């Protein structure tokens, strides 16, 4: 398992790296988003990290992002800006959140998606949010794509080779961070 974390100039990036190391004893490689080049081809887990600004400010990385999401044996893990980048790439609307927050926990129920262990399905958990922008509720999803909507905002989405979140699984306000990080590891065992 080789983990690449793409840094969008956000200090939480290193908390994410520490979480992966603590859980799996694997040192992720962190690289600035403007320096990735073709390096992503060497990794089977790619973390699209948090960061400032609107996804439209990161146009240069979208072609590479399309390629990584198209590779069935590469797992994509989008956190905050990474979640927004995915939806921006897919044509989604990224707008100011009606509930902008910085360091607030919200309650969600873990959906019964195949990506999560059955023992967690329908369990309540707390997740920590830091965002002023959000992915607006949308329609027209295909059967291989799932999303969790809270107050008309897409809080989490999943597909065959990805999990994206409009919250920080590495934050102290998230009650079961291992669940979210373990999804990437479990994907590796299943391919």
ABEGO torsion letter per residue (X at the ends): XBBBBBBAGBAAAAAAAAAAAAAAGBBBBBBBAAAAEAAAAABABBBBBBEBEBAAAAAAAAAAAAAAAABAABBBBBBEAAAAAAAAAAGBBBBBBABBBBGBBBBBBBBBBAABBAAABGBBBBBBBBBABBBBBBBGBBAABBBBBBGGBBABBBBAABBBBABBAABAABABAAAAAAAAAAAAAAX
